[in-house]
Amino acid sequence: MSQLRFVIALILAFTLVLAFSNTLSGLVFYPTGNEATGYHVPVNMNYYLNVYNVTKVGNSTVNKLVETSVVKYNVESINGTWVRVDVISNYTAVNNVTVVKPGIYNVNYALDPLSLDFPYMYPLFMSNSTSYGIQTNQTSLILSYVNSTNSSGGTIFIYREVSPSSYTFNVLPSGVIQGISTTNSNLRFNMTLISYSNSTQLQAVNFSTNPGFVYENLTYSNYSASYVPSGYIEYVYPAQLPGNVLLMVKYNVQGLEGFPLGGFTYLEGTPVNFIINVGNLSSLPTNFVQEAGQTLVWNSINFNQVGSVIKTINGNQYNVSEYQGKIVRANVTFAKIVLYVSKGMIVEEDYNQTFPSQSSYKLVFLSNTYINPNVHYPIVTSYYNQTLPYKPVNPSESLTIAIVVTLVVVGILVILHRR
């Protein structure tokens, strides 16, 4: 079975949502064929900030309240995903530890989520995964979903930030942070929401029509001197926020028994289930580009068009533009990249690393297909049916019967032989 047939069979087997298209020109991808969804950001938030001195007395932990203050966040303006916020607080630093500093700040809630200068989390950043990342050009976060609880104000979702800081926070479905708890230098800081008010409705684009794009990953093998299949990559775009801020998730699709098809990846050396990448068309390694004549910018790399060719992709021929780019640091070329683009879609990416070691891979377009990353690959090597299709025989009885039958047969043969 070919690699493409394997993928199609896998998708059918798990009854996933399909959105196939026979030709590349018929594909519906960003930003065509999608719908706007509304959301809100808080414009006023008021919190209690309590500071406790934490000490150990025998086997018990003693929390002594040493500071109580109020923190107010007043948004003066909203521009795209940027908010200009006035932070007002009567907090006095305890042991020179400053949690909140009064002042006026410009915060991008998409590129700098969970900032204490604006405690808000865009709702599509929330997941029930026990380990996932959010990566932007300003920060990298690793979050872990703990559980949810119900209160008089509705559902509260509880998370832990694993990196770069370590604290627990509670968030409302709207994204407003309901509470934050962290420890620093034997001090425990608790921020608890008193009240808040939201902005008028803002609009994001939800990519609901064709949310997934699947590519085959081919890695060059020195043993076979050829490219060999090494897995599948799925691109998913949860939304585009005001100001052309794009959310992108790239899953490593894996068929490991009993595990989600979404696989896992690494964020700064830490394994996570997936990473929400936040940026724009020029800064993210998306599977599509904005062509602007002879040049384009992709994954923050400059590319030049070198010509047009006909590429055969899984049996189909496409007229594509060929773009070449380099990864250069300190005047040293680390890698060369070739992109083959048809109508804005990257149908093939060729990556060739030359320094500090040589390695090569290709990403080849398979189909405009959504593979649900949460579906688990079945366990096919274990047998769970403990009901036998026959009645088991007692080993001792079977041995006795075998001996008796053998003796009877031998006796009969001896008698017949004497006759």
Protein Blocks (a to p, Z undefined) as FASTA:
>chain_A
ZZklmmmmmmmmnopacdddfbfklpccdfehiacddddddfbdcddddddddddehjbc
cdddfbdcddddddfbdehjaccdddddfbdcehhiafbdcddddddfklmghiaklgcd
dfklpccbfbdcdddfkbccddddfbdcddfkbccdddddfbfbdcdddddfkopafbdc
ddeehiacddddfbdcddddddddddfklmcccdddddddfklopacdebdcddddfbac
ehiiacdddddddddehiafklpadeehiacfbdcddddfklpccfbdcdehjbcceehi
acddfbdcdddeehiacddddddddddeehiafbdcddddeehiafbdcdddfbfbdcdd
ddddfbdcdddfkbccddfkbcfbfbdfbdcddfklmmmmmmmmmmmmmmmmmmmmmZZ
